[in-house]
Amino acid sequence: MGDEAMSEGGWKDAGRGVDHGRRATALQAAAHKGLEAVVRAGAEAYDRRRHLPRLIPCAPGDLETPSRETRQAIVDRLAAALEAERRRGRDRCWTYDLNRHIALAQAYAAETSADGLA
């Protein structure tokens, strides 16, 4: 292939009329919508006693019905863990775990929606 097959942004589309930017945007929108559904469903099924100890270190007293201050501390720790997992994903670190990332997002959504904590 010669230079005529290359466009300024990459490979030319050989006349198929496909707008790769629009297709990528549609794919991103579909992925975002699907991820939101997974997080929402996981937040509804969230059980603090079962799920929280696998995500962040917590005391046994934190698992029952903690005070508002304890719940805020849980939310803060979840937010920090979620940010750390996002950073690992962005950096393409070998320790990044998509399932952990989703579980943290589900737990964060469940914990923040219960009492309007943030």
C-alpha positions, 0 to 999 in steps of 0.5 A: 500500500502506498501513501494514498492509503493513509489519511491524516488521522490513520488509515483511510476507509477505502470508500465504505462510508464508515465514520470511525469517530461516530462508531467509537462514540456509539461504542463508548456510550453503549459500554457506559450504559452497560456499566451503569446497569451493572453497577446499579444492579450490584448496588441493589444486591449489596450486602455490607457484611458479605462484600465490604471486608473483601474490598477494604479493611474494616472492623467487625463493628463497621459491618452491622449498623455503623454510626453516621461517622463510621459510614462516612469513613467507610465511604471515604475509604471506598472512594480512595480504593476506587481512585487507586483502582482507576489509577491502576487501570489508567496506568495499565498496571498488571495489578489492575482488576476490572472485577474489583473496580466494578465491585468497588463502584457497586459498594460505593454506589450502595453506601452513598445512596443509603443516606445520601453520603458522599 
